[in-house]
């Protein structure tokens, strides 16, 4: 894979997370327009998960020319975003569910495990050891 292909892939991930955050912001705004004056903090903050945990890390990793986060980390962000969406919908509807909090904890756990695995795999891969040995 050439350097320009890697750069395009990095730009693709960071802009994809940015558009997901933008879609979440627009979706929550439209949803709350039709909610008859009922607001939910989970729905208002829906766009924060993909923006802070998706787009910003991808932009910083792109600037440092490092590898993008792995699939498990990104799945954790998706779980957190969906948990916030479901909690917001239920709050606006006027009910609650005992399953929303474990959904948040599952998203945090998956994202944390993914981040730890990404960090560990980058430091302990054969390619990294070989590059250090050749220097």
N, C-alpha and C positions, 0 to 999 in steps of 0.2 A: 504494500500500500504506500503510495507516494505521500509526501508531506502535504501537498495541497488537498488530497483526499481526506487526510486526518483533520486538517484545519476546517474543511467544509463540514465534516461530521461534528466537530466541536461546536461550530457555529449553529448547526442544525439543532443540537440538543439545547443549547442555551436559548435560542429563539423559540423552540418548541415549548419549553417551560414558561417563557415569557407570555406566549400566546395562551397557554393553559391558564395562567394567572389572570390574564385579561378576560378570558371567557368566563372564569369564575366570578370576577368582579361584575361583569355585565349581567350574568345569570342571577346573582344574588340581588342586584339592584332591581332588575325586572321582577323577580319573585317577590320582593318586598313592596313593590308598587302595588301589586295585586293582593297583598296580604291584609288589606283594610286597616292599616295603621298599626299592625302588630309587628314588632321587630325582634330579631334574635341576634345576640352577639356572635354565636357560631356562624350564622349566615353572613353577617357583616364582615367577619374576619376570614371568610372562606378563601379569598384570594391570597392570603398571607402564606399559607403552607406551600403552594407551588412557587411563590415568588422568593421567599426567604430560604427555603430548603432545596429548591430546584434551580431556578434561574440564576440567583446570585452565586452559589457555589460553582455552577458551570461557567459563568463569566470569569470568576477568579481562577479557576483551573485552566481556562483557556488562555488567560493572560500569562500564567506561569508555565504554559506549555506542558501541562501534566495530563494524565489520562482522566477521562470523564468517570463519574461515579457509576458503579455497577448496577445491574438490573435489580438486585435485592434492595438496595438503597432507594432506587426510584420507585419500586413497588411500595415501600414504606411511606413515601410521600403521597402516593396515590391513595393508600389506605387512610392516611390522616386527612386528606382532602375529602374523601367520601364520608368519613366519620363526621367531619364538620358539617357537610351537606345534610346528612341524615339527621343529626342533632338539631340543625337549624330548621329543617322542615317540621320536625316533631314539635319544637318549641313554638313555631308560628301556628301550627295546628292546634296547640293548646294541650298537648299531652306529653308524656315522657316515656322512656323505655329504659329498662335496666341494662340493655345491651349496648348503649352508645358509649359508655365509659370503657368497657373492655375493648371496644372497637378502637378507641383512641390509644389505649395501652398496647394493643397489637400493632398498630401503625408505628408507634414509637419504638417498640421492640424490633420490628422488622427493619426499620431505618437504621437503628443503632447497630444491629448485627451486620447489616450490609456495609455500613461505614467502617466497622471494625475489620470485616473481611477484606474490604478494599485496601485499607491501610496495611493490613498484615500481608496480603498477597503482593502488594507493590514492593514491600521491603524484602520479602523472602522468596521471590521467584528466581528461577535458574538464570533467566536473562539478566536480572540485576546483579546477581553474584558474578556472572561471567563478565559483565561490563566493568565491574569494580576490579576484577582480577586482571583484566587486560590493561587497565590504566596504570 
